[in-house]
Amino acid sequence: MSTAVNETSAGKEPLIVSFCCNWCSYAGGDLAGTSRMSYPANVKVIRVPCSGRINPMFILRAFQRGADGVLVAGCHPGDCHYSTGNYHGRRRLSAFKRLVEFAGFEPERFEVRWISSSEGDKFAEEMTAMTNKIKALGPNRKMRDARWQKIT
Amino acid sequence: MPRTGVFLCHCGSNIAGTVNIDQTIEASRNFPGVVHVDEYRYLCSEMGQDIIKKAIEDNNLDRVVVGTCSPRMHENTFRKAAAEAGLNPYLLEVANIREHCSWVHKDMEEGTPKAIALLRAAAAKVALNEALEAPKLEVEKRALVIGGGIAGIQAALDIAEAGYPVDIVEREPSIGGRMAQLEKTFPTLDCSACILTPKMVEAAQHPNINLITYAEVEEVNGFVGQFDVKIKQKARYVDPVKCTGCGICWEKCPAKAPSEFEMGLAKRKSIYVPFAQAVPMVPVIDKETCLYFRKGRCQICEKECPPQAIDYEQQDEIIERRYGAIVVATGFDQMDPSIYGEYGYGQHPDILTGLEFERLFNASGPTGGKVVRLSDGKPPKKVVFIQCVGSRDKARGMNYCSKICCMFTAKQAILLKEKLPDAKSYVFYIDVRTAGKGYEEFQRRAAEEYDVAYLRGQVGKIFPEGDHLVVHGVDSLSGKVVDIKADMVVLSAASIARADAPELGRKIGINTDSYNFFNEAHPKLKPVETHTAGIFIAGACQTPKDIPDTVAQASAAAVKAVGLLSKEMLQGEACTAEVDEAECSGCLHCVAVCPYTAIDAKEIEERYGDGTLKRTVAEVNPALCQGCGSCSAICRSGSINQKGFSNEQILAEVDAICLQR
C-alpha cells in the first residue's frame, strides 16, 4: 500500500467525501453519470442505505482522516424510501453542524443536501459547488489528525 | 486476512476511456487482502461472469470486489455469479466506476486516481463483509382491497379471477363509490348504473370475494406477504343474514337525514340503503338520527321487519385478518367551493357543484330525473358552467388539473340539451383539456351540435337578481365583459384527496404528496406500486382520473398483487440490524426511530455475582427490518449495528478513501 499522506491537506486538490442514500441521491449520482454531466473528481461517494443511517462519527472520521469537506445527500424530506429516515437525519445533522461550529471548526465544510433520483443535474451542481467552496476555504487543518497520517 | 479478488470492467470504452485499466489494476494489487486481480471488456457478460466464477474457485477467493457500473444496475448479477461459484453473495462489493467516475470525469488524469480510491474503499469494506442470509418470508395468499368503488371492484374481480381470495373493505353501507352517483359516463353516454351494477353484483357473488361494507381499516401491521390488518366493522343494527332487503323498514321509518349519496340534496331515512341498487342490499341504522337511539322509543323498523333482522344490541366489531397484499383504492372527494365567495356557493340553491348537478339527471335522484331549479322547481333556460373552481389555482386552490371536469361538463351540457331542448349552456373555461380516446370529438360535438357556448375567461362574480343569477365574467378572446342572466350555475369543483387520506396513509405505511394523494413508487415506471412492498394503489386516490384510467390502473394493481400472491416464498432484506445484547443499555431510542416497528424491548437474564439480573435490551425482528439503519445511527452505545452497512464497514470506506492514492 502507498504510504503517501493525504496530499489534499498538504495543499493540493481537496478531497470531499459524500455520503449518499441509496434510493435518491446515489441514484441521482447514477443519473448524472448516465447523462454525462461532469463534476470534479474530488468528490468520492460512499453509498449508505439512508441519510438517517449517518452517524456523526462517520463525518468526524472523514475530517480526522483529512477530508476537506463532507456532503451528506438524501431524499427530499417527505420522500424517504424508509418514510422517516431523512427526518431523523435532518435533525441529527443540523444539531451536529452546530456542534461542529461550536467546537471551532468551519461548519461550511459539512453540508446536507436533498437530491432526488431524478435530479442528476442537481447532483452534479451540488458536487461542483461544494468542491468550489472547499477550494476557496483551503485545506482542512483544524480537524485533520496528523498522528493518523504518520501511521499510514 | 481475507482473500480478496478485484475485477475491473472496461465496459467497452465506457470505463476504459477515462480510467487507465493497467494502472488501476496494478494499484489494486497492493490493497490489503487482495490476492488476485483481473480485468475484462464486459464483466456482466456470460464470459465476464465466468472469469469471476473461475477465479473464485481457482484462487480460493473469499471476498470479491467488482469495479463496474452502478450497484443499482448489476449488483444482483454479480452476486448471483458469486453464489454460483459457492461464495455467499453478500461477500461481494461493487465499486461504481462507470456512473460515478468514468462517465463524469473528462480524462484518465482525473478518472484513474478516483477509480483506484473507489476500488480501495470497496476492498476495505468487503474485508469486513459477513456472509448473510436473506430471511425467507411466507406469503398469505389473500388480498385486501380498501375501497369499493369502481377501482376496488375491478381490482378485486381481477385478483379473484386469478384464484385468490379477496376482501373488499368499504366505508359506506354499499359498494359502488363515486361511479354509482353518476347518471351517464363520457364519452359514450353509457348509463353509469347499467355498466357498474353488474360489476357490483359480480363482485358480491364471486366465490373468492368477501365484501366487508360499512367498515374501516383500523390498523395495519406486518410487512409484504404478511400484513396483519384490523378492520372495524361498524354496527349496522341489522342482521345481514336474516335481512332480505325487502325495504319495509326504510319505507316505514319516520326519521329523516340528508342523504350522503344525493350530496345532501335529498333526504334519506334513518334506516337506509344509500341507493336503490345497493350491494349488499342490507340497510344500516344511522344512530345519530334514529329516534330509538336518540329518544328511546319508536322501534317501528323492528316491529315491521318480517324476518326480524333488526338488532339494536349489535356492537362494532374488530375483524383481524392476515393479507399478503393490499390494494388501496379509496377514491376522491369534491372540493367545497364555498371558499370562493364570488361564486356564492352555499348561498343560493341554484348554484351547484358538478356532482350535485349530475344527481338531478338521475331518475332516482332528488328531483326524480327532472332537471329543475331547486329554488322554484322550474326547468332552467340558461345554465352556466364554470371550470377550474379550485383546480389550477395556485393562490387559493390546488395547482393541478382535476382532469375530469372539461369532459363531465361537456357531458352534462349535452344531457341538458337532450332533456330540455330550449336550454342553453355556457361554459367559462381556462383551457379545454380533452385528452383521451374519443374525448375531443365528444367535446366538439357539445360545442357544435348541442349549441354549447364556450367562453374563454373567468367569472368575477355571481349575484342573484330577481329570478335569475347574474354571472359577471370576461370573455378574454373578445376582451368583452359578459353578463349572463342564468337560471342555474354549475361549478366544476376540484377533485381532491379524501380528507383522511394522510391518516390512512400513516396507518398502512404509504406516503402522500403535497395534495394528500397517495404517492406511487415511481411516476413513470411504478405507477401502482408504493414505496412499501406489497401495497398497491389504484384509481383517484393517486391523482384525479377518469373511469377508463381508473379501471386500467386497478387491473394493473391487481396483476401486481397476484404476482406477489403467486409466490411461495419471498426474500426478505438481508442487511438488517442486529443487537449486541451485552452492550445494549436498553434505552430503546432505536424503537422510537424505527419506521417499521421492527424493534421491541426484550427482558434478558444475566448472571450477576451469585444470582441473576434481569434487564431490558432491544430486539430486532429481521422479518420486519427493512435495513434503513436509523437505529444504528441513533444508538448511543453502538450496540445496534446494521449488517452489510456496519459502522466498521462505513468507517473502513472513509479511511480508504481518505488515503487518496
Interface residues (C-beta under 8 A of the other chain):
Chain A: M1 S2 A4 N6 E7 T8 L15 V17 N22 Y26 A27 G29 D30 A32 G33 T34 R36 M37 S38 Y39 P40 A41 K44 V45 I46 R47 V48 P49 C50 G52 R53 I54 N55 M57 F58 R61 A62 R65 G66 A67 G78 D79 H81 Y82 S83 T84 G85 H88 G89 R92 A124 T152
Chain B: N30 F31 P32 S70 P71 R72 M73 N96 R98 E99 H100 C101 W103 V104 H105 K106 E110 G111 P113 K114 A117 L118 A121 G509 N511 N519 H531 C575 V593 P595 Y596 Q626 G627 C628 G629 S630 S632 A633 I634 Q642 F645 N647 I650 L651 E653 V654 D655 I657 C658 L659 Q660 R661
